[in-house]
Amino acid sequence: MAVPLLDMQSIAKDFTGVRALNRVSFDVRPGEIHALYGENGAGKSTLIEILGGVYPHGSYAGTLHIAGSLRQFHHVRDAENAGIAIIYQELALIPEMSVRENIYLGREPTRFGVIDWNQQYHDAARLLGNFGLSLQPRMLVRELGIGQQQMVEISKALSREARLLVLDEPTAALTESEIKTLMAILRQLKEKGVSCIYITHKLKEVFGIADRVTVLRDGKIAGTLPIAQCDEEKLISQVIGRELTNFFPRSEREIGTVALRV
């Protein structure tokens, strides 16, 4: 089996006496879309913030390997330099700047010591065109809808040629057509060997895009399964920690007297 692109082993993280992650081991293979699933408070965000350098090395226990090499991230930039791009639910865009300026913010192409605006425009236009995004590089971000802003964030991550793209609830504010565009982009990236961690609460998306799914429950790994060996009932039972029985009353005879009237 190929060396995992990402291998996190025995990760533990505490917050003022509360254990948010308890010896969590998680890996992502090259060119894999790996769904991370679980209830709010299960530890998904904490795990990703460790991966992204938000919580620096030394503030947690465990090891982190990228393509077989032990890595220690002390800053967010360390994770970015290792090829990791994380797109959080709270978008980090500057509304008064254009699409192209946001994509290359802090990494502007220069010519003779000044920003090469023509090069920036052509680079942004080529990047957006490669993924079929109908965004104009000169448009201001404040003129875009939330779904379009999400696409700008993704374009910004792709401009860094990330090897591992992490998406945290990416479709929460997207329309159906924007979701289809996003799924097409992820499949295109997968074909190019880019890996993805896909965090979602939507079962339809887990089964529609992921190769494997890992369930986190109460800061621990409840299970990791290939999608081909998983169904909704098995996934939900791992989330809640028990088998689903009598989810709905099976007949009118099972329904009792009124329990609450408002």
Secondary structure, 3 states (H helix, E strand, C coil): CCCCCEEEEEEEEEECCEEEEEEEEEEECCCCEEEEECCCCCCHHHHHHHHCCCCCCCCCEEEEEECCEECCCCCHHHHHHCCEEEECCCCCCCCCCEHHHHHCCCCCCEECCEECHHHHHHHHHHHHHHCCCCCCCCCEHHHCCHHHHHHHHHHHHHHCCCCEEEEECCCCCCCHHHHHHHHHHHHHHHHCCCEEEEECCCHHHHHHHCCEEEEEECCEEEEEEEHHHCCHHHHHHHHHCCCCCCCCCCCHHHCCCCCCCC
